[in-house]
Amino acid sequence: MRTALSGLTTRGRSFLAAGLAAAVCAVVLGQRDLLRVGFLLAALPLVAVLVVARTRHLVTSTRGLQPGRVAAGHEAQVRLRVDNVSRIPTGLLMLEDHVPYVLGSRPRFVLDRIEPHGYRQVAYRVRSDLRGKFTVGPLRLRLADPFGMCELTRSFAARDALVVTPVVQQLPAVDLGGEWTGYGDGNARSISSAGEEDVVPREYRHGDDVRRVHWRSTARRGELMVRREEQSWQNQATLLLDTRLQSHRGEGPSSSFEWAVSTAASIGVHLCRRGYTTHLVSAEGTQLAGTPEGVRTAPAETESFLLDALAVVAAGSADNLEGAEMALRQPGGEGMAVAVLANLTEDDTRRLARARTTAARGLAIVLDTSAWESTPLPGALPHDVAVGLLRQAGWRVLSASAATRLPDLWRGAGRSADSPSRSASFGGALSGSEYRA
């Protein structure tokens, strides 16, 4: 009740004071009619307080985001619905939804009375040029009675998350080499060459060939088990994003780091839609997105995980690619490796060369950060030298700058190019006297 009385407006407090004054004067002067007037003046704001206080807890709110994930620079719509679940109409309502500054100004709406068991809907749009995960809400509701005697505020606890992903560019389909066709017969391999212990049996089904019965599993399980004639395989890809703060140049949305994040998002989505099981790895070797070993997920689900991770990825403090090398050299990492790199040191190129030996195909996009900032990074190799050393190590290298269009650059990923023999001595190629000559 104390909270409700604190919501009295100037008008309500004036009526209450006038009513009390009239009541006191009526008692002193012995005027019963004046006492009735005083009671009426004092009762009106009190009744308004009771009605508004009761209505505050009988108004509900829901929020909807459409869509819940949007690319940077695009708009999302927020829909608010306010329901009156009481048997009496509400007074004037003012809605104020809390949104981060980066999404725009704070929206405010004024609603007329809502009839009993009625509702009102309002909508507004939000837009961000910065990627990230932003919280929308809570909704703040201010209620007032029809006479303007009392105003109370109620804050709802519900919040919703809006994920703003990096800008994703559609990449052309190119022949990446060494890939299967996807799921199904074209993606299957006979297990006839596998050992007896590698067979994964399944339960017998009506119509199965009796010659496929796996007797050892049948004896162990107590029911007929048959061999699987084929095992399905899926293309593997590891996407490395150079998240080292010291390797990038520029600030804000126009920095080389944001260009690299957008590039990684475009390539990751492209690979997911081509049927690759894609794992996103940071320079520290941390897996930012992907699926556990042996778990198959739908491409759309993998794409969502990848975009959610890239929406919130931040530059780290690692000073080398030791963790990334270990991640690329993991057992079973014989699939494609795609690296989005910035400034590279001599140690970085050595580690990438060693990691390259475990991948069936390696593609590196190396950013020429001088296009973002001309100040050279201490200890970094010249861009042309780093590109040449990676090519000598067996990587397919694409050079990029701030003005590079990613779709045009990606077309070079499928072009055949002569590459030096991988048996060449990479250590000799990295001697300091040679690359500085």
N, C-alpha and C positions, 0 to 999 in steps of 0.2 A: 504493500500500500504506500510505503514511503517513496518507492521508486515511481509509482504511478503519480503521486502528488507532485513529484519533482517535474513532471511533464506539463504542469499547468502553464499556459501561456500568459502573457500580460493581461489579456482580456479575462481569462479565467480567474487569475488572482485578483483582478479588480472587482469582478462580480462577487468573489468570496469575501473580500474585505468589505464591500458595500453591504452585503447581507449581514455580516457580523455586526457592523456598525448600526445598521437599522434595527437589529434585534436588541442591542444594548440600549439604544434610544427608546425603543418601545417599552422596555422594562422600566426605565427611569421615568418616562413620561406617562406610563400606564396606557399606551395606545395599542390595543390588540390588533387593529388592522395593520399598523406599521410592523408589528411582529410577524404577521403572515407574509408581508412583503419581504422582510428580512430573511425568513426561512426559504422563500422561493428563490431569492437571489443567491443564497449560499448553497442551496441544494442543486441548482443547475450545473455549476462546474463540477460538483462532486459526482453527480450522475454521469457527466461526460467522462470523468476519470474512470469510473467503474466500467462504462461501456467500452472505452478505448482499451483499457487494460485487459478486458476479457477478449476483445476482438484480436488483440495482438497475438494471442496464443491460438487463435482459430483461423489464422491465415498461413497457408503453406506456399512453398515456392519450389519450382524445378527449373533446371537449366539444361540446355542442349547445345553442343558444339557441332557444327557441320561445315567442313569435316574436322575431325579431331587431329589430323595430321595434314599440314599444308607446307608447301615450299616457300622459301623466303621470297618476299615480294608479292605474294598472293594473299588474298583475303579469305577469312573464315567468318561464318555467321554465328552469332550467339543468340539463342532464343530463350526468353524468360517467360515463365507462366506463373501467375499468382492466382491461387484458388482461395475462395472464401467458403470455409466448411461450416460456418455458423448459420444460425437461423435469422440473423439480423443483418442488415446491410452494413457495409463498412463506410467510413467517411473518406475524406480525401487521402490518397496514397502517393508517396513520393519514393521511387525506386532509385537506388544508386548502387551500381555493380563495381566492384573493385577490379581493376585491370592494371598490369604493370605499365609503366610509362612508355616502354618500347612498343607496346601494342596500340597506343593512341590515348586520347583523353578519356577521362572517366565518364561513362554514360549516365545520364540522369533522365528519369521519366516521371511525369505527373499523371496519375490515373484518377478518374472520377470514382464515385462510389461503386462498389461491386455488390450486386444483388445477392441474396442468400443462395448459397451453393452455386454461385457463378464463378467465372474466372475471366482474366484478361491476359493477353499475350502481347509482348513487345519483342523487338529484335534490333540488333545493332551489329556492325561489322568491325573486325579487328584485322590489323595488318602489321607485319614486322619485316624489316629488311635484314634483320639479324636472326641467325639460326639459334635454336635453344629450346628449352622446355619451360613454358611459362604457366603460372597458376592464375586462373580466372576465378574471382570470387574472394571472399564471400559477398553475398547480396545483403545490402542494408536497406531496410524498409522503415519508412517514417509514416505513422498513422496519425490522423487528426479527426476529431469529431466534426459534425456538420456546422456547429456554431463557432468553431475555432477556439474552444475553451482549453483543449488539452492536445498535446502532441507527444507521442511516444515513439521510440526507435527500437527496432528489433533487427538483430544480425543473425542471418542463417549460417550454419556451419559448413554447408556443402561448398566444395571447391572442385573445379575441373581443370585438367591439364591440357594445354594446347602445345603440340609438338611442331616446331617450325624447323623443317629439314633444310639442308643445303639445296641449292638449285641443281636439278638433275637435267642434263642434256641427253637427248636421244642420240645414241651412237649408231653408226651404220654397221650392218652385219658383215664381218670379214672372216676369212678363213684363218682361225687361230692355230690350226694344226694340232694333230694328236688328240682329237676329241671324238667321243662317241656321239651317237645320234640322240641319246636321252634314255628314256625308259622303254621297256618292251623288248622285242626280239632283237632289234638292232643294238641293244644295250646289254645283251646277255652273253655269257661266256660259258661254255660247257665245262663241267667239273670232271670230265673224264681223265684229265691229266692231274687232278688233285689226288692226294693220298686218302686212304680210308678214314683217317682221323679228321680230315677237312670237310667231310660230308655233313651237311646240316639236314637231318631228316625232318619229315613232317608226318602228321597223322594220315593214315590210309583213307582215301576217298573212293566212292563207288566209281568203277571204271578204270582205276589205276592198273597199270600193267603189273602182274604178280612178280615179274622179273626185277622190278624196282624195289621190292621189299628189302629193307635194311634189317637183317636178322639180329644183329648185335643190339641195336636200339629197341627192336621189338622185344627181345628177352629182358632188357633192362626196364622198359616201361610197362610191359605186360599187355600191350596192344600193338596192332600192326602199324609199323612205321615204314615209310617209303623214302627213297632218295629223291632229292631235288635234282632234276636234270640240268637246271641252269641256275646260275647265280647272277643277280642283276648288279650292274656296276653303274657308277655315276661319276661324271666329271668332277674333279676336285680343283679348287683354285684358292690360293692364299693371296690376299690383298694386303700389302704392307703400306701403311701411311706413315711418312716421316713426321712425327709429332714433336720433334726437338725444337724448342723455342729458339735456340741459338742458330739453327740452320736456316731460319726464315727471315724475311725482310718485309718492312712495311707494317702498318697498323690498321686495325679495324677491318671492315668488310673488304677493303681493297688490298689487303696484305697477301703475301704469297702463301701463307698458311691457309687462309680461307679459299684461295684458288685450288690448293692441293686437296682440301676437304671436299670441295664441290667436284673435283675431278674423281676422287675416290668414290664419291656417291654415284656419279654417272657410270663409272666402270663397274662398280659393285652391282647396281641395278641391272646393267646390261648383261653381266655374267649370270645373275640369278635367273633372268628371263630366258637365257639360253640353256638352262638346266644345270648349271654348275652348282655344286655345294661350295659356297663361298665363305671363307673365314677372314675376318678383318683383324689385322694385327697392328699394334702400335710399335713405335721405335723401341720401347722398353720391352717388347716381346709379349705384352699382355694381349690376350684375345678379347677384342672389343665386341665382336658379334660373330655368330656362327652357331653350329649345332654340334652336340657331342658326337664322338666317334661312333659310327654304326647307327645313328639315328637319322632317319630320312624325314625331311619336312617339305611342305609344299613350297614352290618358288616364291609365291606371294608372301608367305609367312617369313621366309628367310630375308626377303627384301625389306619387310617391315622392321625386323630386328636390326638390320644393317643401317637403315635410315634413322632409326631411333638412337642408335649409338653415335652416328656421325652428327646428329643434331646437338649433342652435348659434349662432344670430344673437345678437349682443351690441349694446348701445347704443354709439353712436359719439360722437365729439367735434365733429361738424359743427355750425356755428352758424347755417346757413341752408339753403334748399332749392334752391340753385343747381344742384347736380348732379342732383337729382330733376327739375327743370325741363328740363334738357337731355335726360334720358332720356325724358321724356314727349313731347318735341318731335322725337324721332328720325324720320327719313323712314320712311314706311310704318307709322307709329303711329296710323293712323286708326281703330283699334278702340276698345274700351271701356277707360276708365281708372277704376280704383277706388283711392282713397287712404284709408288709415287714419292719421289725424292726431291730434296732441295740441295743446299750446299753439302758437298762431300769432302771428307778428308782422306788422306792416304790410308788410314786405318779403316775407314768406312768401305773403301773400294776393295780392300783385302777381304774383309768380312763378307761382302756381297759376292765376291768371287768364290769363296769357300761354300757359301750357301747355294750358289748356282749349281754346284755339282749334284745336288739332291733333287733338283726340279727337272721335270721333263721339258719344260719350256719356261723361259724367263723373259719378262717384258718389263722394262724400266722406263718411266717417264721422269726425266730429270729437268727441274726448273732452273732456268737461268735467272737467278734472283737479282742480277744487276739491273733488270728491267723494273724492279720495284725500288731498289735503292742501290746507288752506285758505290757506296762504301763497301770495300771487300771484307769478307769475314776472315779474321786471323786464323791461319792454319788450314784454310780451305783450298782445295785444288782449283785451278782455273776451270771454268765450265767445260771448255772443249777437251781439256786433258781428262777430266773425270768421265766424260762421255766416251772418249776413246778407250780408256782402261776398262770400262764396263763392257764395251763391245768386244774387246780382246778376251775378256773372261767368259764370253759366250752369251751375254745378255743381248736381247734386242732392245735398243735404246732409242727413245724418241725425245727430242729436245723441245722444250716448251718455254714460252715467255708470257708476259702479261697480256700481250695482244693475240696470243694463239687461240684459234677456235678449236675446241676439243674434238668435234666431229671430224674436222679435216685432219687433225693430228692422228686420230684413231685409225683412219684409213691406212696409215703406214704400218699399223700393227700386223696386218696380214700380208704385207709384201715380202716376198722372198729376198733375202740379201745374203751375200757371201759373208761368212764370219770366220775369223781366224780359228785355227785348230785349238781345241780346248787343252791339248797336251802341251801348249806353249807355256813357257815359264812365266807365270804371272808375277812372281816375286821379282824377277829381273826387270819386268816392265815397270815396276813401281819404284825403281831406284830414284832417289831424290835428284840426282844429277841429271837424269834423263828427262823427267817431266818438267824440270825447270829450264831446260836448254832452250 
